[in-house]
């Protein structure tokens, strides 16, 4: 089965007029929204890199506040092919982990609230999983309130289309997770 995913194209004035939120801000949002509050889980773990305030590493290309010894400022915030590739690699792995909950995957790093929400969504294509309430709850948990309502409506309509009506739960959850995480409203500053 071929899947059509919502694509991101960081081109034109939209990308030039704004910056990425950066690794620390994005990681913190995910820690608050889906990960166990007592844990030290980081999105960088998916590519084997831990963020450090004092050392340079791969995560710095995702946008960070670091001192160059003389100046302190936000660096590497402009979207480009390299930092979007790194986000893609991390969010693809995170989407794998989220969708794995539908097939008995490890839930130890996720919050109880998030794992509970996933139990209902993993019953796809059941009517309860395909309800607007279920989709809105999942959207809000991952996206927060960073996107306008029109973005959710497009997301809802896409995943309630016939294309997804008989898809396996883990495939749908992977696509939903990835489309939210790679959404410009999730990654970019206002």
TIRO-2110 file (N, C-alpha, C; in Angstrom, 1 decimal):
// TIRO-2110
0.8, -1.2, 0.0, N, 1, A
0.0, 0.0, 0.0, CA, 1, A
0.9, 1.2, 0.0, C, 1, A
0.6, 2.1, -0.9, N, 2, A
1.4, 3.4, -0.9, CA, 2, A
0.7, 4.4, 0.0, C, 2, A
1.6, 5.1, 0.7, N, 3, A
1.1, 6.1, 1.6, CA, 3, A
1.5, 7.5, 1.1, C, 3, A
0.5, 8.3, 1.1, N, 4, A
0.8, 9.7, 0.8, CA, 4, A
0.9, 10.5, 2.1, C, 4, A
2.0, 11.1, 2.3, N, 5, A
2.2, 11.8, 3.5, CA, 5, A
2.1, 13.3, 3.3, C, 5, A
1.7, 14.0, 4.3, N, 6, A
1.8, 15.5, 4.2, CA, 6, A
3.2, 15.9, 4.1, C, 6, A
3.6, 16.6, 3.1, N, 7, A
5.0, 16.9, 2.9, CA, 7, A
5.3, 18.3, 3.4, C, 7, A
6.5, 18.5, 3.8, N, 8, A
7.0, 19.8, 4.2, CA, 8, A
7.9, 20.3, 3.1, C, 8, A
7.7, 21.5, 2.7, N, 9, A
8.7, 22.1, 1.8, CA, 9, A
9.1, 23.5, 2.4, C, 9, A
10.3, 23.5, 2.9, N, 10, A
10.7, 24.7, 3.5, CA, 10, A
11.3, 25.6, 2.5, C, 10, A
10.5, 26.2, 1.7, N, 11, A
10.9, 27.1, 0.6, CA, 11, A
10.1, 28.4, 0.7, C, 11, A
10.6, 29.3, -0.1, N, 12, A
9.8, 30.6, -0.2, CA, 12, A
9.9, 31.5, 1.0, C, 12, A
9.0, 32.4, 1.1, N, 13, A
9.1, 33.4, 2.1, CA, 13, A
8.8, 32.9, 3.5, C, 13, A
7.9, 31.8, 3.6, N, 14, A
7.6, 31.3, 4.9, CA, 14, A
8.8, 30.9, 5.7, C, 14, A
9.7, 30.1, 5.0, N, 15, A
10.9, 29.6, 5.7, CA, 15, A
11.9, 30.8, 5.9, C, 15, A
12.0, 31.7, 5.0, N, 16, A
12.9, 32.8, 5.2, CA, 16, A
12.6, 33.8, 6.3, C, 16, A
11.3, 33.9, 6.6, N, 17, A
10.8, 34.9, 7.5, CA, 17, A
10.8, 34.3, 8.9, C, 17, A
11.1, 33.1, 9.2, N, 18, A
11.1, 32.6, 10.5, CA, 18, A
12.2, 31.6, 10.8, C, 18, A
12.4, 31.3, 12.0, N, 19, A
13.5, 30.4, 12.4, CA, 19, A
12.9, 29.1, 13.0, C, 19, A
13.7, 28.1, 13.1, N, 20, A
13.3, 26.9, 13.8, CA, 20, A
13.2, 27.2, 15.3, C, 20, A
12.4, 26.5, 16.0, N, 21, A
12.3, 26.7, 17.5, CA, 21, A
13.6, 26.3, 18.1, C, 21, A
14.3, 25.4, 17.5, N, 22, A
15.5, 24.9, 18.0, CA, 22, A
15.4, 23.6, 18.8, C, 22, A
16.5, 22.9, 19.0, N, 23, A
16.4, 21.6, 19.7, CA, 23, A
15.9, 21.7, 21.1, C, 23, A
16.4, 22.6, 21.9, N, 24, A
16.1, 22.6, 23.4, CA, 24, A
14.6, 22.9, 23.5, C, 24, A
14.1, 23.9, 22.8, N, 25, A
12.6, 24.2, 22.9, CA, 25, A
11.7, 23.1, 22.5, C, 25, A
12.1, 22.5, 21.3, N, 26, A
11.3, 21.4, 20.8, CA, 26, A
11.4, 20.2, 21.7, C, 26, A
12.5, 19.8, 22.2, N, 27, A
12.7, 18.7, 23.1, CA, 27, A
11.9, 18.9, 24.4, C, 27, A
11.9, 20.1, 24.9, N, 28, A
11.2, 20.4, 26.1, CA, 28, A
9.7, 20.3, 25.9, C, 28, A
9.2, 20.8, 24.8, N, 29, A
7.8, 20.6, 24.5, CA, 29, A
7.4, 19.2, 24.4, C, 29, A
8.2, 18.3, 23.8, N, 30, A
7.9, 16.9, 23.8, CA, 30, A
8.0, 16.2, 25.1, C, 30, A
8.9, 16.6, 25.9, N, 31, A
9.0, 16.1, 27.3, CA, 31, A
7.8, 16.4, 28.1, C, 31, A
7.3, 17.6, 27.9, N, 32, A
6.1, 18.0, 28.7, CA, 32, A
4.8, 17.4, 28.1, C, 32, A
4.8, 17.1, 26.8, N, 33, A
3.5, 16.6, 26.2, CA, 33, A
3.4, 15.1, 26.2, C, 33, A
4.5, 14.4, 26.0, N, 34, A
4.3, 12.9, 25.8, CA, 34, A
5.3, 12.1, 26.7, C, 34, A
6.4, 12.6, 27.1, N, 35, A
7.3, 11.7, 27.9, CA, 35, A
7.0, 11.8, 29.4, C, 35, A
7.4, 10.7, 30.1, N, 36, A
7.3, 10.6, 31.5, CA, 36, A
8.1, 11.8, 32.1, C, 36, A
7.4, 12.5, 33.0, N, 37, A
8.0, 13.7, 33.6, CA, 37, A
9.2, 13.4, 34.5, C, 37, A
9.2, 12.2, 35.0, N, 38, A
10.3, 11.8, 35.9, CA, 38, A
11.6, 11.4, 35.2, C, 38, A
11.4, 11.1, 33.9, N, 39, A
12.6, 10.6, 33.1, CA, 39, A
13.4, 11.7, 32.5, C, 39, A
14.5, 11.2, 32.0, N, 40, A
15.4, 12.2, 31.3, CA, 40, A
15.5, 11.9, 29.8, C, 40, A
14.4, 11.4, 29.3, N, 41, A
14.4, 11.1, 27.9, CA, 41, A
14.6, 12.3, 27.0, C, 41, A
15.3, 12.2, 25.9, N, 42, A
15.5, 13.2, 25.0, CA, 42, A
15.3, 12.7, 23.5, C, 42, A
14.8, 13.6, 22.7, N, 43, A
14.6, 13.3, 21.3, CA, 43, A
15.9, 12.9, 20.6, C, 43, A
17.0, 13.6, 21.0, N, 44, A
18.3, 13.3, 20.5, CA, 44, A
18.8, 11.8, 20.7, C, 44, A
18.2, 11.2, 21.7, N, 45, A
18.5, 9.8, 22.0, CA, 45, A
18.2, 8.9, 20.7, C, 45, A
17.3, 9.3, 19.9, N, 46, A
17.0, 8.5, 18.7, CA, 46, A
18.1, 8.5, 17.7, C, 46, A
19.0, 9.5, 17.7, N, 47, A
20.2, 9.4, 16.8, CA, 47, A
21.5, 9.3, 17.6, C, 47, A
21.3, 8.9, 18.9, N, 48, A
22.5, 8.6, 19.7, CA, 48, A
23.3, 9.8, 20.2, C, 48, A
22.6, 11.0, 20.3, N, 49, A
23.3, 12.2, 20.7, CA, 49, A
22.6, 12.9, 21.8, C, 49, A
23.3, 13.2, 22.9, N, 50, A
22.7, 14.0, 24.0, CA, 50, A
23.1, 15.4, 23.9, C, 50, A
22.2, 16.3, 24.2, N, 51, A
22.5, 17.7, 24.1, CA, 51, A
23.4, 18.1, 25.3, C, 51, A
24.3, 19.0, 25.0, N, 52, A
25.1, 19.6, 26.0, CA, 52, A
25.2, 21.1, 25.9, C, 52, A
25.0, 21.8, 27.0, N, 53, A
25.1, 23.3, 27.0, CA, 53, A
26.5, 23.8, 26.7, C, 53, A
27.5, 22.9, 27.0, N, 54, A
28.9, 23.4, 26.9, CA, 54, A
29.7, 22.8, 25.8, C, 54, A
29.2, 21.8, 25.1, N, 55, A
30.0, 21.2, 24.1, CA, 55, A
29.2, 21.3, 22.8, C, 55, A
30.0, 21.3, 21.7, N, 56, A
29.3, 21.3, 20.4, CA, 56, A
29.1, 19.9, 19.9, C, 56, A
27.9, 19.7, 19.4, N, 57, A
27.5, 18.4, 18.8, CA, 57, A
26.5, 18.5, 17.7, C, 57, A
26.1, 17.4, 17.2, N, 58, A
25.2, 17.4, 16.0, CA, 58, A
23.9, 18.1, 16.3, C, 58, A
23.4, 18.1, 17.5, N, 59, A
22.1, 18.8, 17.8, CA, 59, A
22.2, 20.3, 17.7, C, 59, A
23.4, 20.8, 17.7, N, 60, A
23.6, 22.3, 17.5, CA, 60, A
23.1, 22.8, 16.2, C, 60, A
23.1, 21.9, 15.2, N, 61, A
22.6, 22.4, 13.8, CA, 61, A
21.1, 22.5, 13.8, C, 61, A
20.4, 22.1, 14.9, N, 62, A
18.9, 22.2, 14.9, CA, 62, A
18.5, 23.6, 15.5, C, 62, A
19.4, 24.4, 15.9, N, 63, A
19.1, 25.7, 16.4, CA, 63, A
19.3, 25.6, 17.9, C, 63, A
20.3, 26.4, 18.4, N, 64, A
20.6, 26.4, 19.8, CA, 64, A
21.1, 27.8, 20.3, C, 64, A
21.0, 28.1, 21.5, N, 65, A
21.6, 29.3, 22.1, CA, 65, A
22.9, 28.8, 22.7, C, 65, A
24.0, 29.3, 22.1, N, 66, A
25.3, 28.9, 22.5, CA, 66, A
26.2, 30.1, 22.4, C, 66, A
27.2, 30.2, 23.3, N, 67, A
28.1, 31.2, 23.3, CA, 67, A
29.3, 30.9, 22.4, C, 67, A
29.8, 31.8, 21.7, N, 68, A
31.0, 31.6, 20.9, CA, 68, A
32.2, 32.1, 21.6, C, 68, A
32.1, 32.4, 22.9, N, 69, A
33.1, 33.0, 23.7, CA, 69, A
33.0, 34.5, 23.8, C, 69, A
32.5, 35.1, 22.8, N, 70, A
32.3, 36.6, 22.9, CA, 70, A
30.8, 36.9, 22.8, C, 70, A
30.1, 36.2, 22.0, N, 71, A
28.6, 36.6, 21.9, CA, 71, A
27.8, 35.4, 22.2, C, 71, A
26.6, 35.7, 22.7, N, 72, A
25.6, 34.6, 23.0, CA, 72, A
24.4, 35.0, 22.1, C, 72, A
23.9, 34.0, 21.4, N, 73, A
22.7, 34.2, 20.6, CA, 73, A
22.2, 32.9, 20.0, C, 73, A
21.1, 32.9, 19.4, N, 74, A
20.5, 31.8, 18.7, CA, 74, A
21.2, 31.5, 17.4, C, 74, A
21.7, 30.3, 17.3, N, 75, A
22.5, 30.0, 16.1, CA, 75, A
21.9, 28.8, 15.3, C, 75, A
22.1, 28.8, 14.1, N, 76, A
21.6, 27.7, 13.2, CA, 76, A
20.1, 27.6, 13.2, C, 76, A
19.4, 28.7, 13.3, N, 77, A
17.9, 28.6, 13.3, CA, 77, A
17.3, 28.6, 12.0, C, 77, A
18.0, 29.0, 10.9, N, 78, A
17.4, 29.0, 9.6, CA, 78, A
17.2, 27.6, 9.1, C, 78, A
15.9, 27.2, 8.7, N, 79, A
15.7, 25.9, 8.1, CA, 79, A
16.6, 25.7, 6.9, C, 79, A
17.2, 24.5, 6.8, N, 80, A
18.0, 24.2, 5.6, CA, 80, A
18.0, 22.7, 5.5, C, 80, A
18.5, 22.2, 4.4, N, 81, A
18.4, 20.7, 4.1, CA, 81, A
19.0, 19.9, 5.1, C, 81, A
20.1, 20.3, 5.7, N, 82, A
20.8, 19.5, 6.7, CA, 82, A
20.0, 19.4, 8.1, C, 82, A
19.6, 20.5, 8.6, N, 83, A
18.9, 20.5, 9.9, CA, 83, A
17.5, 19.8, 9.7, C, 83, A
16.9, 20.0, 8.6, N, 84, A
15.6, 19.3, 8.3, CA, 84, A
15.8, 17.8, 8.2, C, 84, A
16.9, 17.4, 7.6, N, 85, A
17.2, 15.9, 7.5, CA, 85, A
17.4, 15.3, 8.9, C, 85, A
18.1, 16.1, 9.8, N, 86, A
18.3, 15.6, 11.2, CA, 86, A
16.9, 15.5, 11.9, C, 86, A
16.1, 16.5, 11.8, N, 87, A
14.8, 16.5, 12.4, CA, 87, A
14.0, 15.3, 11.8, C, 87, A
14.1, 15.1, 10.5, N, 88, A
13.4, 13.9, 9.9, CA, 88, A
13.9, 12.6, 10.5, C, 88, A
15.2, 12.4, 10.7, N, 89, A
15.7, 11.2, 11.2, CA, 89, A
15.2, 11.0, 12.6, C, 89, A
15.2, 12.0, 13.5, N, 90, A
14.8, 11.9, 14.8, CA, 90, A
13.3, 11.6, 14.9, C, 90, A
12.5, 12.4, 14.1, N, 91, A
11.0, 12.3, 14.2, CA, 91, A
10.5, 11.0, 13.6, C, 91, A
11.3, 10.5, 12.6, N, 92, A
10.9, 9.2, 12.0, CA, 92, A
11.0, 8.1, 13.1, C, 92, A
12.1, 8.1, 13.9, N, 93, A
12.4, 7.2, 14.9, CA, 93, A
11.3, 7.4, 16.1, C, 93, A
11.0, 8.6, 16.4, N, 94, A
10.0, 8.8, 17.4, CA, 94, A
8.7, 8.3, 17.0, C, 94, A
8.3, 8.6, 15.7, N, 95, A
7.1, 8.0, 15.2, CA, 95, A
7.0, 6.5, 15.2, C, 95, A
8.2, 5.9, 15.0, N, 96, A
8.3, 4.4, 15.1, CA, 96, A
7.9, 4.0, 16.5, C, 96, A
8.5, 4.7, 17.5, N, 97, A
8.3, 4.4, 18.9, CA, 97, A
6.8, 4.6, 19.3, C, 97, A
6.3, 5.7, 18.9, N, 98, A
4.9, 6.0, 19.2, CA, 98, A
4.0, 4.9, 18.6, C, 98, A
4.2, 4.6, 17.3, N, 99, A
3.3, 3.7, 16.6, CA, 99, A
3.5, 2.2, 17.1, C, 99, A
4.7, 2.0, 17.7, N, 100, A
5.0, 0.7, 18.3, CA, 100, A
4.1, 0.4, 19.5, C, 100, A
3.5, 1.4, 20.1, N, 101, A
2.6, 1.2, 21.2, CA, 101, A
1.4, 0.4, 20.7, C, 101, A
1.1, 0.5, 19.5, N, 102, A
-0.1, -0.2, 18.9, CA, 102, A
0.2, -1.7, 18.7, C, 102, A
1.4, -2.1, 18.8, N, 103, A
1.8, -3.5, 18.6, CA, 103, A
2.6, -4.0, 19.8, C, 103, A
2.3, -3.4, 20.9, N, 104, A
2.9, -3.9, 22.2, CA, 104, A
4.3, -3.4, 22.5, C, 104, A
4.6, -2.3, 21.9, N, 105, A
5.9, -1.7, 22.1, CA, 105, A
6.1, -1.2, 23.5, C, 105, A
7.4, -0.8, 23.8, N, 106, A
7.7, -0.3, 25.1, CA, 106, A
7.2, 1.0, 25.4, C, 106, A
6.4, 1.2, 26.5, N, 107, A
5.8, 2.4, 26.8, CA, 107, A
6.5, 3.1, 28.0, C, 107, A
7.6, 2.6, 28.5, N, 108, A
8.2, 3.1, 29.7, CA, 108, A
8.6, 4.6, 29.7, C, 108, A
9.0, 5.1, 28.5, N, 109, A
9.4, 6.5, 28.5, CA, 109, A
8.2, 7.5, 28.3, C, 109, A
7.1, 7.0, 28.0, N, 110, A
5.9, 7.8, 27.7, CA, 110, A
5.1, 8.1, 29.0, C, 110, A
4.4, 9.2, 29.0, N, 111, A
3.6, 9.5, 30.2, CA, 111, A
2.4, 8.6, 30.2, C, 111, A
1.8, 8.4, 31.4, N, 112, A
0.6, 7.6, 31.5, CA, 112, A
-0.5, 8.2, 30.7, C, 112, A
-0.7, 9.5, 30.7, N, 113, A
-1.8, 10.1, 29.9, CA, 113, A
-1.6, 9.8, 28.4, C, 113, A
-0.4, 10.0, 27.9, N, 114, A
-0.2, 9.7, 26.5, CA, 114, A
-0.4, 8.3, 26.2, C, 114, A
0.1, 7.4, 27.0, N, 115, A
-0.1, 5.9, 26.7, CA, 115, A
-1.5, 5.5, 26.7, C, 115, A
-2.3, 6.2, 27.6, N, 116, A
-3.7, 5.9, 27.7, CA, 116, A
-4.4, 6.4, 26.4, C, 116, A
-4.1, 7.6, 26.0, N, 117, A
-4.7, 8.1, 24.7, CA, 117, A
-4.3, 7.1, 23.6, C, 117, A
-3.1, 6.6, 23.6, N, 118, A
-2.7, 5.7, 22.5, CA, 118, A
-3.5, 4.4, 22.5, C, 118, A
-4.0, 4.0, 23.6, N, 119, A
-4.8, 2.7, 23.7, CA, 119, A
-6.0, 2.9, 22.8, C, 119, A
-6.7, 4.0, 22.9, N, 120, A
-7.9, 4.2, 22.1, CA, 120, A
-7.6, 4.4, 20.6, C, 120, A
-6.5, 5.2, 20.3, N, 121, A
-6.2, 5.4, 18.9, CA, 121, A
-5.7, 4.1, 18.2, C, 121, A
-5.1, 3.2, 19.0, N, 122, A
-4.6, 2.0, 18.4, CA, 122, A
-5.7, 1.0, 18.1, C, 122, A
-6.9, 1.3, 18.3, N, 123, A
-8.0, 0.5, 17.9, CA, 123, A
-8.5, 0.8, 16.5, C, 123, A
-7.8, 1.6, 15.8, N, 124, A
-8.1, 2.0, 14.4, CA, 124, A
-8.3, 0.7, 13.6, C, 124, A
-9.3, 0.6, 12.8, N, 125, A
-10.2, 1.6, 12.3, CA, 125, A
-11.6, 1.7, 13.0, C, 125, A
-11.6, 1.3, 14.2, N, 126, A
-12.8, 1.4, 15.0, CA, 126, A
-13.4, 2.8, 15.0, C, 126, A
-14.7, 2.9, 15.1, N, 127, A
-15.3, 4.3, 15.1, CA, 127, A
-14.8, 5.2, 16.2, C, 127, A
-14.5, 4.6, 17.4, N, 128, A
-14.0, 5.4, 18.5, CA, 128, A
-12.6, 6.0, 18.2, C, 128, A
-11.8, 5.3, 17.5, N, 129, A
-10.5, 5.8, 17.1, CA, 129, A
-10.6, 6.8, 16.0, C, 129, A
-11.5, 6.6, 15.1, N, 130, A
-11.7, 7.5, 14.0, CA, 130, A
-12.6, 8.7, 14.3, C, 130, A
-12.9, 8.9, 15.6, N, 131, A
-13.8, 10.0, 16.0, CA, 131, A
-13.0, 11.3, 16.0, C, 131, A
-13.7, 12.4, 15.8, N, 132, A
-13.1, 13.7, 15.8, CA, 132, A
-12.4, 14.0, 17.2, C, 132, A
-13.1, 13.5, 18.2, N, 133, A
-12.6, 13.7, 19.6, CA, 133, A
-11.2, 13.0, 19.8, C, 133, A
-11.1, 11.8, 19.3, N, 134, A
-9.9, 11.0, 19.4, CA, 134, A
-8.8, 11.7, 18.6, C, 134, A
-9.1, 12.1, 17.4, N, 135, A
-8.1, 12.8, 16.5, CA, 135, A
-7.6, 14.1, 17.1, C, 135, A
-8.6, 14.9, 17.6, N, 136, A
-8.3, 16.2, 18.2, CA, 136, A
-7.4, 16.0, 19.5, C, 136, A
-7.7, 15.0, 20.3, N, 137, A
-6.9, 14.8, 21.5, CA, 137, A
-5.5, 14.5, 21.1, C, 137, A
-5.3, 13.6, 20.2, N, 138, A
-4.0, 13.2, 19.8, CA, 138, A
-3.2, 14.4, 19.2, C, 138, A
-3.9, 15.1, 18.3, N, 139, A
-3.3, 16.3, 17.7, CA, 139, A
-2.9, 17.3, 18.8, C, 139, A
-3.8, 17.6, 19.7, N, 140, A
-3.5, 18.6, 20.8, CA, 140, A
-2.3, 18.1, 21.7, C, 140, A
-2.3, 16.8, 22.0, N, 141, A
-1.2, 16.3, 22.8, CA, 141, A
0.2, 16.5, 22.1, C, 141, A
0.3, 16.2, 20.8, N, 142, A
1.6, 16.4, 20.1, CA, 142, A
1.8, 17.8, 19.7, C, 142, A
0.8, 18.4, 19.1, N, 143, A
1.0, 19.8, 18.5, CA, 143, A
0.9, 20.9, 19.6, C, 143, A
0.1, 20.6, 20.6, N, 144, A
-0.2, 21.7, 21.6, CA, 144, A
-1.1, 22.6, 20.9, C, 144, A
-0.9, 23.9, 21.1, N, 145, A
-1.8, 24.9, 20.5, CA, 145, A
-0.9, 25.8, 19.6, C, 145, A
0.1, 25.2, 19.0, N, 146, A
1.0, 25.9, 18.1, CA, 146, A
0.5, 26.2, 16.7, C, 146, A
-0.6, 25.5, 16.3, N, 147, A
-1.1, 25.6, 15.0, CA, 147, A
-2.6, 26.1, 15.0, C, 147, A
-3.0, 26.8, 13.9, N, 148, A
-4.4, 27.3, 13.8, CA, 148, A
-5.3, 26.1, 13.6, C, 148, A
-6.6, 26.3, 13.9, N, 149, A
-7.6, 25.3, 13.7, CA, 149, A
-7.6, 24.7, 12.3, C, 149, A
-7.3, 25.5, 11.3, N, 150, A
-7.4, 25.0, 9.9, CA, 150, A
-6.4, 23.8, 9.7, C, 150, A
-5.3, 23.9, 10.4, N, 151, A
-4.3, 22.8, 10.3, CA, 151, A
-4.9, 21.5, 10.8, C, 151, A
-5.5, 21.6, 12.0, N, 152, A
-6.2, 20.3, 12.5, CA, 152, A
-7.2, 19.8, 11.5, C, 152, A
-8.0, 20.7, 11.0, N, 153, A
-9.1, 20.3, 10.1, CA, 153, A
-8.5, 19.6, 8.8, C, 153, A
-7.4, 20.1, 8.3, N, 154, A
-6.8, 19.4, 7.2, CA, 154, A
-6.2, 18.0, 7.6, C, 154, A
-5.6, 18.0, 8.8, N, 155, A
-5.1, 16.7, 9.4, CA, 155, A
-6.3, 15.7, 9.5, C, 155, A
-7.4, 16.2, 10.1, N, 156, A
-8.5, 15.3, 10.4, CA, 156, A
-9.1, 14.8, 9.0, C, 156, A
-9.3, 15.7, 8.1, N, 157, A
-9.9, 15.3, 6.8, CA, 157, A
-9.0, 14.3, 6.1, C, 157, A
-7.7, 14.5, 6.1, N, 158, A
-6.8, 13.6, 5.5, CA, 158, A
-6.8, 12.2, 6.1, C, 158, A
-6.8, 12.1, 7.4, N, 159, A
-6.8, 10.8, 8.0, CA, 159, A
-8.2, 10.1, 8.1, C, 159, A
-9.2, 10.9, 7.9, N, 160, A
-10.5, 10.2, 7.8, CA, 160, A
-10.9, 9.9, 6.4, C, 160, A
-10.0, 10.1, 5.5, N, 161, A
-10.3, 9.8, 4.1, CA, 161, A
-10.3, 8.3, 3.9, C, 161, A
-10.8, 7.8, 2.7, N, 162, A
-10.9, 6.4, 2.4, CA, 162, A
-9.5, 5.7, 2.4, C, 162, A
-8.5, 6.5, 2.1, N, 163, A
-7.2, 5.9, 2.0, CA, 163, A
-6.7, 5.3, 3.4, C, 163, A
-7.2, 5.8, 4.5, N, 164, A
-6.8, 5.3, 5.8, CA, 164, A
-7.9, 4.5, 6.5, C, 164, A
-9.0, 4.3, 5.8, N, 165, A
-10.1, 3.7, 6.5, CA, 165, A
-9.9, 2.2, 6.9, C, 165, A
-9.0, 1.5, 6.2, N, 166, A
-8.7, 0.1, 6.6, CA, 166, A
-7.3, -0.1, 6.9, C, 166, A
-6.5, 0.9, 7.1, N, 167, A
-5.1, 0.8, 7.4, CA, 167, A
-4.8, 0.2, 8.7, C, 167, A
-3.7, -0.4, 8.9, N, 168, A
-3.3, -1.0, 10.2, CA, 168, A
-3.1, 0.1, 11.2, C, 168, A
-3.5, -0.1, 12.4, N, 169, A
-3.4, 1.0, 13.5, CA, 169, A
-1.9, 1.6, 13.6, C, 169, A
-0.9, 0.7, 13.6, N, 170, A
0.4, 1.3, 13.7, CA, 170, A
0.9, 2.1, 12.5, C, 170, A
0.4, 1.8, 11.3, N, 171, A
0.7, 2.6, 10.1, CA, 171, A
0.0, 4.0, 10.2, C, 171, A
-1.2, 4.0, 10.7, N, 172, A
-1.9, 5.2, 10.8, CA, 172, A
-1.3, 6.1, 11.9, C, 172, A
-1.0, 5.5, 13.0, N, 173, A
-0.4, 6.3, 14.1, CA, 173, A
1.0, 6.8, 13.7, C, 173, A
1.8, 6.0, 13.0, N, 174, A
3.1, 6.5, 12.5, CA, 174, A
2.9, 7.7, 11.6, C, 174, A
2.0, 7.6, 10.7, N, 175, A
1.8, 8.7, 9.7, CA, 175, A
1.2, 10.0, 10.4, C, 175, A
0.3, 9.8, 11.4, N, 176, A
-0.2, 10.9, 12.1, CA, 176, A
0.9, 11.6, 13.0, C, 176, A
1.7, 10.8, 13.6, N, 177, A
2.7, 11.3, 14.5, CA, 177, A
3.7, 12.1, 13.6, C, 177, A
4.2, 11.5, 12.6, N, 178, A
5.2, 12.1, 11.7, CA, 178, A
4.7, 13.4, 11.1, C, 178, A
3.4, 13.4, 10.6, N, 179, A
2.9, 14.6, 10.0, CA, 179, A
2.7, 15.7, 11.0, C, 179, A
2.5, 15.4, 12.2, N, 180, A
2.4, 16.5, 13.2, CA, 180, A
3.8, 17.0, 13.6, C, 180, A
4.7, 16.1, 13.8, N, 181, A
6.1, 16.5, 14.2, CA, 181, A
6.8, 17.2, 13.1, C, 181, A
6.6, 16.9, 11.9, N, 182, A
7.2, 17.6, 10.8, CA, 182, A
6.4, 18.8, 10.3, C, 182, A
5.3, 19.1, 10.9, N, 183, A
4.5, 20.3, 10.5, CA, 183, A
5.3, 21.6, 10.8, C, 183, A
5.3, 22.5, 9.9, N, 184, A
6.0, 23.8, 10.2, CA, 184, A
5.5, 24.5, 11.4, C, 184, A
4.3, 24.4, 11.8, N, 185, A
3.8, 25.0, 13.0, CA, 185, A
4.4, 24.4, 14.3, C, 185, A
4.8, 23.1, 14.2, N, 186, A
5.5, 22.5, 15.3, CA, 186, A
6.9, 22.8, 15.4, C, 186, A
7.6, 22.9, 14.2, N, 187, A
9.0, 23.2, 14.1, CA, 187, A
9.5, 24.6, 14.2, C, 187, A
8.7, 25.5, 13.6, N, 188, A
9.1, 26.9, 13.4, CA, 188, A
8.5, 27.8, 14.5, C, 188, A
9.3, 28.9, 14.7, N, 189, A
8.8, 29.9, 15.6, CA, 189, A
7.7, 30.7, 15.0, C, 189, A
6.9, 31.4, 15.8, N, 190, A
5.8, 32.2, 15.2, CA, 190, A
6.4, 33.4, 14.4, C, 190, A
END
